[in-house]
Amino acid sequence: MLKHRVLPLVLLTGYNVVKSINFSTYRTLGNPITICRVYESRGVDELVLLDIRATVEKRGPNLDIIRDISGECFMPLTIGGGITEVEQVRKILRAGADKVAVNSSAVENPKLISDIAREFGAQCCVVSIDAKQVGPGSYEVYTHGGKQPTGKTPAQWAREAEALGAGEILLNSIDRDGSMQGYDIELIKSVTDVVSIPVVAASGAGKPEHFSEVFREAHVSAVAAASIFHFTSVTPMEVKRELDANGIAVRM
């Protein structure tokens, strides 16, 4: 049976880890090396690091930070932020990453997805989707840190990304970001119902039960979370125990 994953989500601005609320209010949490060492010691399945200022500042992720983290931590790393071309991906992978996440640049240039998948394999290409609720049961994809509407629904864009060669979708809810009120099941189901590639649910986890709920009701392949691990005593292993107790296969 395929084991489901629990992924801490780490947001970077420069050499600081931050946590956002609704993609707008940011709180500085500390040094990424220290935080990643903690996750390494707790045996997490994978780590997602997103440089949230890279696109706005028109640059790629900081390769020195990636090298520093990969040199200290040996769990799989997914790196995102400001990636616009295949050559950047090559450098990021050589610096120690296992996958890359593309967001704004993929919406602007969908061929980037195909280029990455063709060069490095679909498993390397994660498409990160930031979605905002714009009406009852209605969602829209936003780019550039949740600032620019695209006119696309998450389901439409996820289907397109899959057809272009994406190996995985990382789905973020702008409305639930930092809320710790639970995942937006309706949003997540709108995507998992229309794609066959793995979907990672992000944004909103505040207690272990929220993870069981999204696996059970939205049929995701993995869950990503930040606030619950930064601001409570709950650890990724406790989440796994909760999932295991509910009959959800996880890597222990």
C-alpha positions in Angstrom: 0.0 0.0 0.0 1.2 3.5 -0.9 2.3 5.3 2.3 1.0 8.9 2.8 3.4 11.7 3.6 3.5 14.5 6.3 5.6 17.5 5.1 6.6 20.5 7.1 6.3 23.7 5.0 9.1 26.3 5.6 8.7 29.8 4.2 11.9 31.8 3.6 12.6 35.5 3.2 16.4 35.9 2.8 18.0 33.8 5.5 15.0 33.9 7.8 12.1 31.5 8.3 8.8 33.3 8.5 5.2 32.3 8.9 2.4 34.1 7.1 -1.3 34.7 7.8 -3.5 34.9 4.6 -0.3 35.5 2.6 0.1 39.0 4.1 1.1 39.2 7.8 4.5 37.7 8.5 6.2 36.6 11.7 10.0 35.9 11.8 10.7 32.5 13.3 14.5 32.0 13.0 17.3 30.4 11.1 16.4 27.8 8.5 19.4 25.6 9.4 18.3 25.3 13.0 14.6 24.7 12.1 15.6 22.1 9.4 17.8 20.3 11.9 14.9 20.0 14.3 12.7 18.4 11.5 15.6 16.1 10.5 15.8 14.9 14.1 12.1 14.2 14.1 12.3 12.0 11.1 10.0 13.9 8.7 9.3 12.4 5.3 10.2 15.5 3.3 10.6 19.2 3.6 9.2 21.9 1.4 11.1 25.3 1.4 9.5 28.2 -0.5 11.3 31.5 -0.9 8.3 33.8 -0.9 10.2 36.9 -1.9 12.0 35.5 -4.9 9.3 36.1 -7.5 8.7 39.7 -6.3 12.4 40.4 -6.3 12.8 38.7 -9.7 15.4 36.2 -8.7 15.6 32.4 -8.0 16.1 30.7 -4.7 19.3 31.3 -2.8 21.6 28.4 -3.8 23.9 29.0 -0.8 21.0 28.4 1.6 20.0 25.2 -0.3 23.6 23.9 -0.1 23.7 24.8 3.7 20.4 23.0 4.4 21.2 19.9 2.2 24.6 19.7 3.8 23.0 19.4 7.3 19.8 17.7 6.6 19.3 14.5 4.6 15.6 14.3 4.1 14.2 14.9 0.6 13.9 18.7 -0.2 11.4 20.5 -2.4 12.6 24.0 -3.3 10.4 26.8 -4.7 10.4 30.5 -5.4 11.2 32.5 -8.5 12.1 29.6 -10.7 11.7 30.6 -14.3 14.0 28.4 -16.4 15.4 24.9 -16.7 19.0 26.0 -16.0 17.9 27.3 -12.6 16.4 23.9 -11.8 19.7 22.2 -12.8 21.6 24.4 -10.3 19.0 23.9 -7.6 19.2 20.1 -7.9 23.0 20.2 -7.9 22.8 22.3 -4.7 21.0 19.4 -3.0 17.3 19.6 -3.8 15.2 16.6 -5.0 12.3 18.5 -6.5 11.3 22.0 -7.5 8.0 23.8 -7.0 6.9 26.3 -9.7 4.1 28.7 -9.3 3.8 32.2 -10.8 6.2 31.5 -13.6 4.4 28.4 -14.6 1.1 30.3 -15.0 2.9 32.9 -17.1 4.8 30.3 -19.1 3.1 26.9 -18.9 5.8 25.4 -21.2 8.2 25.6 -18.2 6.3 22.6 -16.7 6.9 20.5 -19.8 10.5 21.6 -20.0 11.3 20.6 -16.4 9.5 17.3 -16.7 11.2 16.5 -19.9 14.7 17.3 -18.6 14.5 15.9 -15.1 11.4 13.7 -15.0 7.8 14.4 -13.9 8.6 13.4 -10.3 10.9 16.5 -10.1 8.2 19.0 -11.1 5.8 20.2 -8.4 3.2 22.8 -9.4 2.3 25.0 -6.5 -1.2 26.5 -6.7 -2.4 29.4 -4.5 -6.1 29.6 -4.4 -8.6 32.1 -3.0 -12.3 31.7 -2.5 -14.1 34.3 -4.6 -17.7 33.2 -4.0 -19.8 30.3 -2.6 -18.0 27.1 -3.8 -16.0 29.2 -6.2 -12.2 29.6 -6.2 -9.6 31.4 -8.3 -5.8 30.9 -8.7 -3.7 33.8 -7.7 0.0 34.4 -8.3 2.8 36.6 -7.1 2.3 35.9 -3.4 -1.5 35.8 -3.7 -1.7 39.3 -5.2 -2.6 38.7 -8.9 -5.8 37.0 -10.0 -5.4 34.7 -13.0 -9.0 34.0 -14.1 -8.2 30.3 -13.7 -10.0 27.9 -11.3 -7.7 25.6 -9.3 -9.3 22.6 -11.0 -8.7 24.0 -14.4 -5.1 24.9 -13.7 -4.4 21.5 -12.0 -5.7 19.6 -15.0 -3.6 21.7 -17.3 -0.5 21.3 -15.2 -1.0 17.5 -15.1 -1.4 17.4 -18.9 1.8 19.5 -19.3 3.8 16.9 -17.2 3.6 18.0 -13.6 4.3 15.1 -11.2 2.6 16.7 -8.2 0.3 19.5 -7.1 0.9 21.5 -3.9 -2.4 23.2 -3.1 -2.4 26.3 -0.8 -5.5 28.1 0.5 -4.9 31.8 0.8 -7.9 32.1 3.1 -6.9 29.3 5.4 -3.2 30.2 5.5 -2.1 30.5 9.1 -5.6 30.2 10.4 -5.2 26.7 12.1 -8.9 26.2 11.5 -8.6 23.1 9.3 -8.0 22.5 5.6 -10.5 23.8 3.0 -11.9 20.4 2.1 -14.1 21.8 -0.7 -11.2 23.4 -2.4 -9.0 20.4 -2.1 -11.7 18.0 -3.4 -12.2 20.2 -6.4 -8.7 19.4 -7.4 -8.3 15.8 -6.2 -11.5 14.9 -8.1 -10.1 15.9 -11.5 -6.4 14.9 -11.4 -4.6 11.5 -11.0 -1.2 12.9 -9.9 -0.5 13.3 -6.2 -2.0 16.3 -4.5 -0.4 17.8 -1.3 -2.9 19.7 0.8 -1.6 22.8 2.6 -2.9 25.7 4.7 -5.1 25.5 7.8 -3.9 22.6 9.9 -4.3 23.4 13.6 -4.7 20.0 15.3 -3.9 16.4 14.5 -7.6 15.6 13.6 -7.4 18.0 10.7 -4.9 15.8 9.0 -7.1 12.7 9.3 -10.1 14.7 8.0 -8.3 15.8 4.8 -7.0 12.4 4.0 -10.4 10.8 4.6 -12.6 13.3 2.9 -10.4 14.8 0.1 -8.2 11.7 -0.7 -4.9 13.6 -0.9 -1.5 11.9 -1.2 0.2 14.1 1.4 -0.3 16.9 3.8 1.9 20.0 4.3 1.7 22.3 7.4 3.6 25.0 9.1 1.8 26.8 12.0 0.9 23.7 13.9 4.6 22.6 14.0 5.9 26.1 14.7 3.4 27.3 17.3 2.1 24.2 19.1 3.8 21.2 20.8 2.4 18.9 18.1 5.2 17.1 16.1 5.0 15.4 12.7 5.4 12.1 14.5 2.3 12.8 16.6 0.4 13.6 13.4 1.5 10.2 12.0 0.4 8.4 15.1 -3.0 10.1 14.7 -3.2 9.0 11.1 -2.1 5.5 11.8 -4.7 5.2 14.6 -7.3 6.2 12.0 -6.3 3.5 9.5 -4.4 5.9 7.2 -1.1 4.4 6.0 1.9 6.6 6.8 5.6 6.2 6.9 6.5 5.7 10.6 
